[in-house]
């Protein structure tokens, strides 16, 4: 009888240890989100909004958010509000928050600050960088393959965007003779010039495939492409819902990344510094491939993506260049 009691006690002790080792070290009760622009832009902001809702549902936590926080004064005021609400985890969706978060983070040691892109200079600031270069690379391959005129166009926010660098390299890998035309609005915020830029490229430069790589211009250009039957490559999310002219999409799963951040926090693993995520973490995708790409190329692209996921090598045999893993407004 004593032996059975001892065995039962040991089993309970082991089970308790397993539970203790696996239980969350931090209970997530309150989380805050700051968006530099609108949450309803159908790209970057919308994906962040989805992620916010996923966290709230998964962890049954209180959440607070503010949109159009894009000046230093607004950022500092918003952080103060979040601190007053006892937010434990505060996400700034964009490199715009980098300088302010790093400056004031030491004043709020009870908050873990998270920024998508940027840099960490404080122990409670974590930077998440997602390999957008590679997704741009595959989109560039598709654009160059589909072009009949040999002219493709990029309308973006800034020329330093990693996905734009990748798009250019992927297009030139597929076709050395491809002509790439570029225009930039110099803002991630909404800009109404997108359709006019697209029309100008099409009429004057013979462009027949567009890459609308900007949060504030994407939706207008995608609608323009749908209405005028112009081939495009999608941006941030799978935009195949716009129609068959969407050849491929640079799918960056921001919502899933948000949930991974929350998981790291509850596990006590959010320790500041830089975290790099990509295809191995299931945070990147190609989106649906259009039938306007020939079957042989669709099969090749699918295999190339699979190989990249397994080896981290792009179709050119090289690893993604680390120098293109950050966003800069220059």
C-alpha positions in Angstrom: 0.0 0.0 0.0 2.9 2.3 0.9 4.6 1.5 -2.4 1.4 2.4 -4.3 1.1 5.7 -2.5 4.7 6.5 -3.2 4.3 5.7 -6.9 1.2 7.8 -7.1 3.0 10.7 -5.4 5.9 10.4 -7.8 3.5 10.4 -10.8 1.7 13.5 -9.5 5.1 15.2 -8.9 6.2 14.5 -12.5 2.8 15.7 -13.9 3.1 18.8 -11.9 6.6 19.4 -13.1 5.5 18.9 -16.7 2.6 21.3 -16.3 4.9 23.9 -14.6 7.5 23.7 -17.4 4.9 24.1 -20.1 2.6 26.7 -18.6 2.9 30.2 -19.8 5.3 32.3 -17.8 3.4 35.5 -18.5 -0.3 35.7 -18.6 -1.3 38.1 -21.4 -4.1 40.2 -20.1 -3.7 43.4 -22.1 -2.1 44.2 -25.5 -1.9 47.5 -27.5 -1.4 48.2 -31.2 -0.4 51.4 -32.9 -0.9 51.7 -36.7 0.9 54.5 -38.6 -2.0 54.7 -41.0 -5.4 53.1 -41.6 -6.2 49.5 -40.6 -8.4 49.2 -43.7 -5.8 49.7 -46.5 -6.3 46.1 -47.7 -2.6 45.4 -47.3 -0.2 46.0 -44.3 -2.8 47.7 -42.0 -5.5 45.2 -42.7 -3.3 42.2 -42.1 -2.2 43.8 -38.8 -5.9 44.3 -37.9 -6.5 40.6 -38.5 -3.6 39.6 -36.3 -4.9 41.9 -33.5 -8.3 40.1 -33.6 -6.6 36.7 -33.7 -4.6 37.4 -30.5 -7.7 38.8 -28.7 -9.6 35.6 -29.6 -6.8 33.2 -28.8 -5.8 34.7 -25.5 -9.1 36.2 -24.5 -7.2 39.4 -23.7 -8.1 43.1 -23.6 -6.8 45.0 -26.6 -6.4 48.6 -27.4 -5.5 50.3 -30.7 -5.0 53.6 -32.3 -4.7 54.4 -36.0 -2.9 57.2 -37.9 -0.2 57.5 -35.3 2.6 58.9 -37.4 4.3 61.8 -35.7 6.7 61.7 -32.7 4.3 63.7 -30.6 1.4 61.3 -31.4 3.5 58.3 -30.7 4.6 59.4 -27.3 1.1 60.4 -26.4 -0.3 57.0 -27.6 2.4 55.1 -25.6 1.4 57.1 -22.5 -2.2 56.2 -23.0 -1.3 52.5 -23.4 0.8 52.5 -20.3 -2.1 54.1 -18.3 -4.2 51.1 -19.5 -1.6 48.7 -18.1 -0.8 47.3 -21.5 1.9 44.6 -21.2 2.7 44.2 -24.9 2.7 47.1 -27.3 3.1 46.6 -31.1 4.1 49.4 -33.4 3.3 48.2 -37.0 6.2 49.7 -38.9 9.7 51.0 -38.8 8.2 54.5 -38.2 8.0 53.6 -34.5 11.7 52.6 -34.1 13.2 55.8 -32.9 10.5 56.8 -30.5 10.1 53.3 -29.0 13.8 53.0 -28.4 14.0 56.4 -26.8 11.1 56.0 -24.3 11.2 52.2 -23.7 13.4 52.6 -20.6 10.6 54.8 -19.1 8.2 51.9 -19.3 10.1 48.7 -18.2 6.8 46.9 -17.6 5.9 47.1 -21.3 7.5 44.8 -24.0 7.7 46.9 -27.2 7.6 45.2 -30.6 8.2 46.8 -33.9 7.9 45.3 -37.4 11.1 46.4 -39.1 13.5 48.9 -37.6 16.2 48.3 -35.0 16.5 47.5 -31.3 18.5 49.7 -28.9 16.7 49.0 -25.7 16.4 45.8 -23.8 12.6 45.8 -23.9 12.3 46.5 -27.6 12.0 43.6 -30.0 12.3 43.9 -33.7 10.5 41.5 -36.1 12.0 41.3 -39.6 10.3 39.2 -42.2 12.0 38.1 -45.4 10.0 40.2 -47.9 12.9 40.2 -50.4 12.4 36.6 -51.3 8.6 37.1 -51.9 9.4 40.0 -54.2 11.9 37.8 -56.0 9.3 35.2 -57.0 6.9 37.9 -58.0 9.5 39.5 -60.2 10.1 36.1 -61.9 6.3 35.8 -62.7 6.1 39.4 -63.9 9.0 39.0 -66.3 7.7 35.7 -67.6 4.2 37.1 -68.3 5.3 40.3 -70.0 4.8 40.4 -73.8 6.3 43.8 -74.3 9.4 43.3 -72.2 8.4 46.2 -70.0 7.2 45.8 -66.4 6.5 48.6 -63.9 7.0 49.1 -60.1 4.9 51.7 -58.3 6.0 51.7 -54.7 6.5 53.7 -51.5 10.3 53.8 -51.4 12.9 52.2 -53.6 14.6 50.6 -50.6 11.7 48.3 -49.8 13.1 44.7 -49.6 10.3 43.2 -51.7 11.1 45.8 -54.5 14.8 44.8 -54.4 13.8 41.2 -54.7 11.3 41.9 -57.5 13.9 43.5 -59.6 16.4 40.7 -59.0 13.9 38.0 -59.7 12.7 39.7 -62.9 16.3 40.0 -64.2 17.0 36.4 -63.3 14.1 35.3 -65.5 14.8 37.7 -68.3 18.1 39.6 -68.7 16.5 41.9 -71.3 13.5 42.9 -69.2 13.0 46.7 -68.8 11.9 47.7 -65.4 10.3 51.1 -64.9 9.9 52.6 -61.4 8.0 55.4 -59.7 7.7 56.1 -56.0 5.3 58.1 -53.9 7.7 58.5 -51.0 5.1 57.6 -48.4 3.5 54.5 -46.9 0.3 56.5 -46.3 -2.6 56.8 -48.7 -1.7 58.6 -52.0 -4.2 59.0 -54.8 -1.6 59.2 -57.6 -1.3 55.5 -58.1 -3.8 55.0 -61.0 -2.3 58.0 -62.9 1.2 56.6 -62.5 0.0 53.2 -63.7 -1.7 54.8 -66.8 1.4 56.8 -67.6 3.6 53.7 -67.5 1.2 51.7 -69.7 0.7 54.4 -72.3 4.2 55.8 -72.5 6.5 53.0 -71.4 4.7 50.0 -72.9 4.4 48.4 -69.4 2.1 45.4 -69.4 2.7 44.1 -65.8 2.6 46.2 -62.7 3.8 45.7 -59.1 1.9 48.1 -56.8 4.1 47.8 -53.8 2.8 50.4 -51.4 0.3 50.3 -48.5 -1.4 53.5 -49.5 -1.5 53.0 -53.3 -2.1 49.3 -53.7 -5.9 49.2 -53.5 -6.4 51.9 -56.1 -4.0 50.4 -58.5 -5.4 46.9 -58.1 -8.9 48.2 -58.8 -7.5 50.1 -61.9 -5.8 46.9 -63.1 -9.0 44.9 -62.6 -11.1 47.4 -64.5 -8.6 47.7 -67.4 -7.5 44.1 -67.5 -3.8 44.8 -66.7 -1.6 42.1 -65.3 -0.4 42.8 -61.8 1.4 41.1 -58.9 -0.3 41.3 -55.5 1.2 42.8 -52.4 1.3 41.6 -48.8 -1.8 39.4 -49.0 -3.2 37.0 -51.6 -5.0 39.4 -53.8 -6.2 36.9 -56.4 -9.8 38.0 -55.5 -9.2 40.9 -57.9 -9.3 38.5 -60.8 -7.1 36.4 -63.1 -4.9 39.4 -64.0 -3.2 38.9 -60.5 -0.4 36.7 -61.6 1.0 36.0 -58.1 1.1 37.8 -54.7 3.9 38.6 -52.3 2.1 37.1 -49.4 3.5 38.2 -46.0 1.4 36.7 -43.2 1.5 39.6 -40.7 -1.5 38.2 -38.8 0.3 34.9 -38.1 3.4 36.8 -37.1 1.4 38.8 -34.5 0.2 35.5 -33.0 3.7 34.2 -32.8 4.7 37.4 -31.0 2.0 36.8 -28.4 3.1 33.2 -28.0 6.7 34.3 -27.4 5.5 36.8 -24.8 3.5 34.2 -22.8 6.4 31.8 -23.0 8.7 34.4 -21.5 10.9 34.4 -24.7 10.4 38.0 -25.8 13.8 39.4 -24.7 14.5 42.3 -27.0 16.8 42.3 -30.0 16.0 41.2 -33.5 14.0 38.2 -34.6 14.1 37.2 -38.3 11.3 35.1 -39.7 10.5 33.8 -43.1 9.3 30.9 -45.2 10.5 28.2 -42.7 8.2 29.8 -40.1 5.3 29.6 -42.5 5.0 33.4 -42.6 5.6 33.8 -46.4 3.6 32.6 -49.3 3.2 33.1 -53.1 -0.5 33.5 -53.1 -2.6 31.8 -55.9 -0.9 31.5 -59.3 -2.9 32.8 -62.2 -3.7 30.7 -65.3 -2.3 33.6 -67.3 1.1 32.1 -66.4 1.8 29.1 -68.5 1.5 25.7 -66.9 5.2 24.8 -67.2 6.2 28.0 -65.4 3.6 27.6 -62.7 5.0 24.1 -62.0 8.5 25.4 -62.0 7.7 28.3 -59.7 5.9 26.0 -57.3 8.9 23.7 -57.2 11.4 26.6 -56.8 9.4 27.9 -53.8 9.4 24.4 -52.3 13.2 24.2 -52.8 13.6 27.6 -51.2 11.6 26.5 -48.2 13.8 23.5 -47.8 17.2 25.0 -48.5 16.8 28.8 -48.1 18.3 29.1 -51.6 16.6 31.2 -54.2 16.2 29.9 -57.8 19.5 31.6 -58.7 21.2 29.3 -56.2 22.0 32.1 -53.7 20.8 32.9 -50.2 18.7 36.1 -49.8 21.0 39.1 -49.2 20.9 40.2 -45.5 21.5 43.8 -46.5 17.9 44.0 -47.9 16.1 42.9 -44.7 15.0 46.4 -43.5 12.8 49.2 -44.6 14.2 52.7 -44.9 12.4 55.9 -46.0 15.1 57.1 -48.3 
